[in-house]
Amino acid sequence: MTAVGRAVRETVSGLPRQFWWLWTSTLVNRLGGFVVTFLALYLTVQRGYSASYAGLVAALYGLGGAAGAVVGGVLADRIGRRPTLLVTQLGAAVTTAVLGLVVDPLAIAAVAALVGLTSNASRPALSAMIADLVRPEDRVRAFSLNYWAINIGFGVSAAAAGFIAAEGYLWLFLIDALSTVLCAVVVYVKAQETLPVTDAVTPAAGAGPAPTGKSADTGVRLADVLRDQRFMALVGLTFLLGSVMQQANSTLAVDMGAHGLSARQFGLVAAINGLVIVVLQIPVTRMVRRYGNAGLLGVGSLLMAWGFGLTVLAGSVGFYALTVVVWTLGEIVHAPASMSVVADIAPATARGRYQGMYTLSWSAAAFAGPLAGGVTLDQLGRGAVWFGCAVVGTAAGAGYYLLLRGRRPAAATDVIVTAEPQRDKPQEPVSG
């Protein structure tokens, strides 16, 4: 077997079959994820609304997503991961299709908020289900593979959306809705419930899934999550780093425009992010798999911080592209490790709530980051924006390291419900 073949085998082997069905459902869903990317263009070009109105709709979509993160997390722990995925994915399909049909500005705004709510509500359940299925030492690898699927799907959908829109914007909404329905079908047919139950015991090797009798919602409430000081510190650090990351979707375009670069050139630079993730996510994750999560989050944050910080020196397409490569490498290291840490910290029966609060930190950053970046750019100039990104990101990286150093992941027995016998999973070094 070649070195490449061995690397691929080591990357994908040992994960439960149900994980791969979840991975497939994520890929299918993202392959049809057209609407969010092209929503502003649809509202301004196709419907003739102002840029201000398009911004308001985007903000309402984000507000709905913030609510959905919390609601979805609670539902995942209360009624189960699988029912939550099914309900929210079908809800997202319906609301997405309706969004393409309504024309009244108030109706569009209201439905956009519902699309944000239903779309984001499925994410805590999916992350909790992956954490339930996968051994602690394999979680970084599993979340990395899922993140890889997200970016493959996003890249393909972004490229295809322009051609589909040429046949009519309504097709974007309908195909997006159809892909979400297909995602729900995969979950319905292939996914088993993984929520731990109060009267279950860990199944013996080869015994199959544990019984799914009583609810596992055994007393951990959202208020308890908020009182978890270590976890809420992690959420706060993620909000800070997420606010830095949001400059890629807002301030970066303005900065490039001020240097006389075109929208087409910005699009090419922005596309580098997805390309680097698709090409390097798996090999980089494999290279760093022996390192603990504290170090991975620290290094990933520093790469993101100083990747954005280097933008203060940029003035050409080539230099802007270089900065994107640097902070994308940080994203590759940070994203799967951070999701794995949340799974390690959360009690098995409260993973939905914990993942919901973690998702909320990114939703809040999507609101606060562009606002802070725009105000800083107007009032203090580009140097303050990009140097500020370096300082804030560095502080977040140091905070991650200090918060998590010496912490070991939960024991493997933490995974109470499994979809496949543990004997099929090879033993690998525990990362920390």
WOQUI-V244122 format. One line per field, one symbol per residue. ss: DSSP state (2 for helix, 1 for strand, 0 for the rest). phi: phi as a letter, one per 20 degrees, with the letter a starting at -180 (. if undefined). burial: 1 if it has 9 or more other ideal C-beta (glycine too) atoms within 8 Angstrom, else 0. Layout:
ss->???
phi->???
burial->???
This chain:
ss->002222222222000022222222222222200022222222222200002222222222222222222222222222002222222222222222222000002222222222222222222222222222200222222222222222222222222222222200222222222222222222222200000000000000000000000000000002222220222222222222222222222022222222000022222222222222222222222220000022222222222222222222200022222222222222222222222222222002222222222222222222222222222222220222222222222222222222220000000222000000022200000000
phi->.ffffffffffdfnefgfgfffgffffffffdeefffdfffffeefemefffffffffffgfffffffffffffffeedoffgfffffffffffffffgfdfcffffffffgfffffffffeffffffffffedfgfdfgfffffffffgfffffffffeffffffepfgfgfffgffffffffffffededfdffdfddcfffgnenfffdeffefdofdgffffefffffffffffffffffffffecfgffffffeneeffffgfffffgffffffdgffffffdfeeffgfffffgffffgeffffffefbcgffgffffffffgfffffgffffffgffffggecffffffffffffffffefgfffffffffednffffffffffffffffffgfffdfmeeffffffeedcebffffdffcgeee
burial->000001111010001101111111111111111110111111110010000011111111111111111111111111011111111111111111111101000011111111111111111111111111111111111111111111111111110110011000101111111111111101100010111110010010000011010001000101011001001111111111111111110111111110101000110111111111110111011101100111111111111111111111010010111111111111111111111111111101111111111111111111111101110110000101111111111111111110110010100000111110100010000011
